[in-house]
């Protein structure tokens, strides 16, 4: 009996938690399907209205910004390029760095790793001016390269891959050597497939990280052509329903990435274990 | 020159530990050589130097007439079976076997042919599509051997491959390895710390201690004629009994009995070794044993007890004899099968 009470109580608490998370999002979504005069007069709405297509299409295609050069569609494109670039580049560099640190006979590899690792304590905000000045010197302001590269070295991802490589038994490497695998083949045929799950997890993580960047894109882009979605959230002007619609759409890419990659992620987890 | 030649091979680790001391050894083509010794004796290091997984500090290793000191492991044409098998966890059995062949640029049909032949030989044809995690210990062991066989290497190296198996399976796989080696006829080196495994598998046996080969010979030579105290104690189960004694004028006095007319000129402190199976019960025998414990194995009884001076002693007798705990046995050494070692050097003197 007490077990049932405890169980229903905990479910009740969880339900409240879910409601706290979901209700605001739902209300924004519901409100974004009404006309702005409706919202202005009656406040936020719980039930769906009938201006969905009208509002969302307008937001996607409206020429915004100070110079009317950018549409939401283009912002999504920019954000996608940036987030994908950051995800892929940081996973690739971390994989290679971890491989070198673990498998090559580098003197003081552990010390080197910890030096890389403590860069976690130096957030982007702290190094933003020197980084900007480097980009400016190299003439990379207002380019995808400038958006992506400076934030694509991930100490956390390096840590994860390094710790994983350390758990791979030495015999696997030795056996592969005797089977004629060179360093490159060992990476491609063994470490890469074995760390697939982790690679997918890191891709998701770094994609969301890249997508959520605000300060760096704000600084390194002066042309509206390179605005990203998160910047757009701040810059958006217009009526409240259109802003709501934009907020809703801005949530879609990270969720989509998680849904698409999660399948591989979970599959990998179950196959390897 | 024989097939595999080790000349004064020495291994010193960067931290100064000397794992292998100037070891020289020749192995003939098709021979099954076993390195046996306690853990940390350098037997695995020696094997890994042949494989190329450890650098050679000094000395030469020649394989099939070619100096291979500096040859990369992938080009030595050796195959190794590891203690934990080191199967590739993300590849199915077929690809585990085929991987080494693929790296050698062999065409697909030949690979398929070779893998299927090896699988048939090892009776793993039914599991070719499975991942290693879905196989039992014995099956994994077979796959590991298949991976070695399929490449048709110059030499097989086994690094304690049976120690992860349960006792019954170990005996079964031991037989299979021996049969397989005879069938395939590939020169093999097998490293183990289990002397029964060593005795049963080896054509020749190298007993290694502290990085030195203490004795090299056929299993029966080593059993019958151990050249040092270490070898005598290591080979044979249950272990040889050792008694302290003194040798003078060809007379050995030990623990309350004497043996006369010993065939040696050595004089001084010695250790007398007697195998438990080389004793028999008689009246007025040399040795008096107070029985503490009897282990009945069915075929044999292992009788443990103490001599007059409280020294532990073991006697092995046929299983049909009943021996009571607490009884007193009078034992004689059969056919003068005893071994005398110099106590200070451990060298055999008789």
HADDOCK unambig.tbl for C-alpha pairs under 7 A between the chains (distance, minus, plus):
assign (segid A and resid 171 and name CA) (segid B and resid 86 and name CA) 5.53 0.50 0.50
assign (segid A and resid 172 and name CA) (segid B and resid 86 and name CA) 5.18 0.50 0.50
assign (segid A and resid 172 and name CA) (segid B and resid 88 and name CA) 6.98 0.50 0.50
assign (segid A and resid 174 and name CA) (segid B and resid 53 and name CA) 6.91 0.50 0.50
assign (segid A and resid 175 and name CA) (segid B and resid 86 and name CA) 6.60 0.50 0.50
assign (segid A and resid 177 and name CA) (segid B and resid 73 and name CA) 6.35 0.50 0.50
assign (segid A and resid 177 and name CA) (segid B and resid 74 and name CA) 5.51 0.50 0.50
assign (segid A and resid 178 and name CA) (segid B and resid 73 and name CA) 5.43 0.50 0.50
assign (segid A and resid 178 and name CA) (segid B and resid 74 and name CA) 4.61 0.50 0.50
assign (segid A and resid 178 and name CA) (segid B and resid 79 and name CA) 6.46 0.50 0.50
assign (segid A and resid 179 and name CA) (segid B and resid 74 and name CA) 6.08 0.50 0.50
assign (segid A and resid 179 and name CA) (segid B and resid 99 and name CA) 6.96 0.50 0.50
assign (segid A and resid 179 and name CA) (segid B and resid 100 and name CA) 4.23 0.50 0.50
assign (segid A and resid 180 and name CA) (segid B and resid 74 and name CA) 4.24 0.50 0.50
assign (segid A and resid 180 and name CA) (segid B and resid 100 and name CA) 6.11 0.50 0.50
assign (segid A and resid 180 and name CA) (segid B and resid 103 and name CA) 5.82 0.50 0.50
assign (segid A and resid 181 and name CA) (segid B and resid 103 and name CA) 6.63 0.50 0.50
assign (segid A and resid 194 and name CA) (segid B and resid 90 and name CA) 6.55 0.50 0.50
